[in-house]
Amino acid sequence: MPYKNKADRNYDHEYESYQGSEQQKKNRAQRNAARRKLLREGKVRKGDGMDVAHTRAIDKGGSTKDGVRVESKAKNRSFRRDSKGNLTSERSKREAK
């Protein structure tokens, strides 16, 4: 549920429930390993504005072994919006397939 303003957001609870957890550390390590793999293969470079996108999102149970691809940041981080710019779905076009 989105917050109407930052004053409503409980950052301490958010950190305790996810950001400091072992699961979050494992997810970040998988993302970093995927980027290093594509760096070695020459498919991405530092500062190129591209993201390494997992075929199946890590937080949805995917892994680097399932496959990765190079996408623009805008495409990898975007969600469906209506004509006014409001979110209509928190599932990306890639996850909907």
VOBA-1610 file (N, C-alpha, C; in pm, whole numbers, padded with zeros to 5 digits, always signed):
BEGIN
Met+00084-00118+00000Met+00000+00000+00000Met+00088+00124+00000Pro+00074+00211-00096Pro+00159+00330-00102Pro+00125+00428+00011Tyr+00226+00498+00055Tyr+00208+00598+00159Tyr+00176+00732+00096Lys+00089+00808+00160Lys+00052+00939+00107Lys+00164+01041+00126Asn+00237+01029+00235Asn+00354+01114+00254Asn+00457+01039+00337Lys+00578+01087+00338Lys+00687+01015+00404Lys+00669+01008+00555Ala+00592+01099+00613Ala+00572+01098+00757Ala+00499+00972+00802Asp+00418+00910+00714Asp+00342+00790+00748Asp+00427+00664+00741Arg+00543+00671+00681Arg+00624+00552+00656Arg+00710+00518+00778Asn+00706+00393+00822Asn+00782+00349+00939Asn+00911+00283+00891Tyr+01016+00359+00878Tyr+01142+00310+00825Tyr+01207+00206+00917Asp+01193+00222+01048Asp+01252+00126+01141Asp+01190-00012+01122His+01059-00016+01111His+00990-00144+01090His+01030-00205+00955Glu+01040-00122+00854Glu+01078-00169+00721Glu+01218-00231+00723Tyr+01311-00169+00791Tyr+01447-00222+00800Tyr+01448-00355+00876Glu+01377-00360+00987Glu+01373-00482+01068Glu+01310-00598+00993Ser+01208-00569+00913Ser+01135-00678+00847Ser+01201-00728+00719Tyr+01279-00644+00651Tyr+01339-00692+00526Tyr+01483-00650+00507Gln+01512-00523+00515Gln+01642-00472+00471Gln+01760-00530+00546Gly+01743-00565+00670Gly+01854-00620+00746Gly+01854-00772+00747Ser+01767-00836+00670Ser+01751-00981+00678Ser+01853-01055+00592Glu+01870-01181+00623Glu+01959-01266+00544Glu+01907-01284+00402Gln+01775-01290+00386Gln+01717-01307+00252Gln+01754-01189+00163Gln+01749-01069+00216Gln+01784-00951+00138Gln+01930-00955+00096Lys+02017-01002+00185Lys+02160-01012+00153Lys+02184-01114+00042Lys+02112-01226+00047Lys+02126-01329-00057Lys+02077-01277-00192Asn+01963-01206-00192Asn+01909-01149-00316Asn+02006-01051-00378Arg+02065-00966-00296Arg+02160-00867-00347Arg+02284-00935-00404Ala+02330-01041-00337Ala+02446-01115-00385Ala+02417-01179-00522Gln+02296-01231-00540Gln+02259-01290-00669Gln+02257-01184-00779Arg+02203-01065-00747Arg+02198-00957-00846Arg+02339-00914-00886Asn+02428-00901-00786Asn+02566-00861-00814Asn+02639-00967-00896Ala+02615-01095-00866Ala+02680-01203-00940Ala+02635-01203-01086Ala+02507-01177-01109Ala+02456-01173-01246Ala+02521-01060-01325Arg+02537-00945-01262Arg+02599-00832-01331Arg+02746-00862-01361Arg+02818-00920-01265Arg+02958-00957-01288Arg+02972-01054-01403Lys+02881-01150-01412Lys+02883-01249-01520Lys+02872-01179-01656Leu+02778-01086-01667Leu+02761-01016-01795Leu+02873-00916-01821Leu+02936-00865-01716Leu+03054-00779-01734Leu+03168-00859-01797Arg+03191-00979-01746Arg+03297-01065-01800Arg+03270-01101-01946Glu+03142-01120-01980Glu+03106-01156-02118Glu+03108-01035-02211Gly+03123-00914-02155Gly+03129-00794-02236Gly+02994-00741-02281Lys+02886-00785-02219Lys+02752-00742-02259Lys+02708-00612-02193Val+02769-00579-02079Val+02740-00453-02010Val+02872-00389-01968Arg+02866-00259-01943Arg+02982-00186-01893Arg+02937-00096-01779Lys+03030-00058-01696Lys+02999+00032-01587Lys+02954+00166-01644Gly+02841+00217-01593Gly+02791+00347-01635Gly+02719+00349-01768Asp+02682+00232-01822Asp+02617+00229-01954Asp+02467+00253-01946Gly+02410+00265-01824Gly+02268+00292-01810Gly+02179+00171-01831Met+02238+00053-01830Met+02161-00068-01852Met+02150-00148-01722Asp+02040-00223-01710Asp+02020-00311-01596Asp+02032-00456-01640Val+02072-00541-01549Val+02070-00684-01573Val+01938-00734-01517Ala+01850-00780-01604Ala+01717-00823-01566Ala+01710-00975-01560His+01656-01027-01454His+01637-01171-01443His+01509-01210-01517Thr+01514-01322-01586Thr+01398-01370-01660Thr+01280-01389-01566Arg+01306-01446-01451Arg+01207-01455-01345Arg+01262-01378-01226Ala+01187-01282-01177Ala+01235-01194-01070Ala+01282-01273-00949Ile+01392-01229-00888Ile+01448-01296-00771Ile+01347-01301-00658Asp+01276-01191-00633Asp+01179-01190-00524Asp+01057-01275-00554Lys+01043-01321-00677Lys+00933-01412-00715Lys+00982-01557-00723Gly+01104-01584-00677Gly+01155-01720-00674Gly+01253-01753-00784Gly+01291-01657-00865Gly+01386-01680-00974Gly+01529-01678-00925Ser+01621-01710-01015Ser+01763-01706-00982Ser+01841-01672-01107Thr+01970-01654-01091Thr+02057-01624-01204Thr+02062-01743-01300Lys+02047-01863-01247Lys+02049-01983-01330Lys+01931-01988-01426Asp+01818-01924-01389Asp+01700-01921-01475Asp+01723-01838-01600Gly+01818-01747-01594Gly+01850-01664-01709Gly+01847-01516-01677Val+01932-01442-01745Val+01938-01298-01730Val+01948-01235-01869Arg+01911-01109-01875Arg+01924-01035-02001Arg+01951-00889-01968Val+01999-00817-02068Val+02031-00676-02051Val+01911-00595-02099Glu+01865-00503-02014Glu+01753-00415-02048Glu+01786-00273-02004Ser+01719-00177-02064Ser+01737-00039-02019Ser+01676-00025-01879Lys+01725+00071-01804Lys+01672+00093-01670Lys+01524+00125-01675Ala+01483+00204-01773Ala+01343+00243-01783Ala+01253+00121-01803Lys+01296+00029-01884Lys+01214-00088-01911Lys+01214-00185-01793Asn+01326-00203-01729Asn+01336-00299-01618Asn+01267-00250-01492Arg+01258-00119-01472Arg+01204-00066-01347Arg+01065-00005-01362Ser+01000-00025-01473Ser+00873+00041-01496Ser+00754-00051-01468Phe+00641+00010-01440Phe+00516-00060-01420Phe+00410+00005-01507Arg+00302-00066-01532Arg+00195-00011-01614Arg+00132+00110-01547Arg+00103+00210-01630Arg+00039+00333-01580Arg-00074+00371-01673Asp-00170+00448-01620Asp-00279+00497-01705Asp-00238+00628-01771Ser-00330+00690-01843Ser-00298+00812-01917Ser-00257+00928-01827Lys-00295+00924-01700Lys-00260+01029-01605Lys-00129+01001-01533Gly-00069+00885-01557Gly+00057+00851-01494Gly+00043+00774-01365Asn-00079+00736-01327Asn-00101+00660-01204Asn-00075+00512-01229Leu-00024+00444-01127Leu+00001+00301-01139Leu-00131+00226-01159Thr-00132+00134-01256Thr-00248+00048-01274Thr-00215-00094-01234Ser-00087-00130-01237Ser-00045-00264-01199Ser+00097-00258-01146Glu+00122-00333-01042Glu+00258-00340-00989Glu+00330-00462-01044Arg+00278-00520-01151Arg+00347-00628-01221Arg+00400-00569-01351Ser+00525-00591-01376Ser+00582-00539-01500Ser+00530-00618-01618Lys+00546-00567-01739Lys+00502-00635-01859Lys+00572-00770-01871Arg+00698-00774-01828Arg+00776-00898-01837Arg+00718-01005-01744Glu+00676-00967-01623Glu+00621-01064-01528Glu+00482-01111-01569Ala+00410-01030-01644Ala+00274-01066-01685Ala+00273-01179-01787Lys+00385-01201-01854Lys+00391-01305-01959Lys+00392-01443-01901
//
